[in-house]
Amino acid sequence: QVQVVESGGGSVQSGESLRLSCAFSKFTSGGYCMAWFRQAPGKEREGVAGIRSDGQSNVGDSVKGRFTISQDKSANTLYLQMNSLAPEDTAMYYCAAVSLAPWAWATCPRLGAGQYRYWGQGTQVTVSS
């Protein structure tokens, strides 16, 4: 069982920045796939950015150029740097993870919510204009 715990959310003004953190427990298999998702009230959960344990990453089109995903493997922590925040970024942000078998290496990073097994409780981000 992998534990993931998000932190860093808050209320900011449009144009400001936030950095979310996700502390995760060690994967026994070594390889993993992780991602950030968000869900606004009344909307479906959206994949924001994903990263593989070797650092390969991608970012969703809606946040490309503004959000960056990174990791500190020594600290077992995933980050989401969010710049130029806008009111439409307001949502609950979730960290998700799944162990990655060697045969599945090429399938990560990925932004489909159904492809992740472990989820955090979320951290709220609110952006006001």
N, C-alpha and C positions, 0 to 999 in steps of 0.2 A: 504494500500500500504506500503510495506516494502522497505526501502532504504538500499542499501549496497554500500560501497565505499572502494575500495582496495587502499593500499599504501605499500611502502617498496621495490618495485622492483628496479633493477639497473643492472650495469655491474660489474661482478666479474671474477676472475681467477678460473680455475679448482681447485677443492679441498677446496675452500672457502665456507663460509656460508652466508645465508641471512634469514631474518625473514619478512614474509609478514603479514600485518594486514588488517583486514576487519571490518570496523565500520558498525554496522547495527542498524536500528531503532527498537524499541520495538515491539514484537509480541503481538497482542491483545489476541491471543488464549493461550499464555503461552508456549505451546510446539512447538518446531521447529526442522527442519532438515537442516543442512548447510553443504556445501562442497566446496572444492577447485578443480577447473578444470584448465587445460592448453591446449593451442592450438598452435602448431608450424605451420609455413607457409606450406601449402600444405598437412597438416595432419588433421585428425579428432580431435574433442575436446575429451580430455581424463580426466576421473575422477582421481584425485590424492589422496584425502583424504576426509572423511566425518565424521560428528559428530552430535549426537543428543543432545537435550537441557539438558539431564541429564548426559551428558559426555561420553556416549557410543560412541566409534569411530572405524574407520577402515582406513587402508592405502592401496593404490593400490600396486600391486606386483612390478611395475617398480621402486618404490621409497621406498619400505619397508626397514627399517633399516637406512634410511638416512633422511626421512622427518617425522615430527611429527605435528599433528593437535591438537590444544588446544583452549580454550575459556576463557574469563573473562566475566562472565555474569553480574557482577556489572558494567562493563564498556561497555557492549554490543559490545564486540570486539572478533573476531575470529582471530586466528593466524595460520601461517604455518611456522614452523622452518625447514629450508632446510640446511642440512649439506652435506659435500663432494660433492658439486655441480660439474657436468660434462657438457660438451658442449651439450649433448643430452637433458639436462634440459632446454635449451634455448626455451622460448615460452612466449606467453602472458598468464598470470595467472588470472583466474577469480574466484570471490567469488559468490556463489549461495545459495539461501535460499528458504524455503517453510514452511508454517505453518503445524503443525503436529497434526492431530486429534487423539483422544485416540484410535480409532479403527485401526489407521495406525501406531501405536507406533513401532511395531515389524518390519516395513519395512525400518526403518532408523537405522543406517546410510546406505546410498546408493550412488552409484557413476554413476548413469545414468543421463545424462544431461537433458533428457526429463522429469525427475521427479521433476525439480525445476522450480519455478515460477519467482523468483526475481533474477536478475543478475546485477553485477557491470560492470563498463566500462573496467576493466582489468588493470593490471600493468605488464610491460615488465620486464622479467628476461633474461639477456644475459650472458652466461658463455663462456669464451674464454680459449683455451688450452694453 
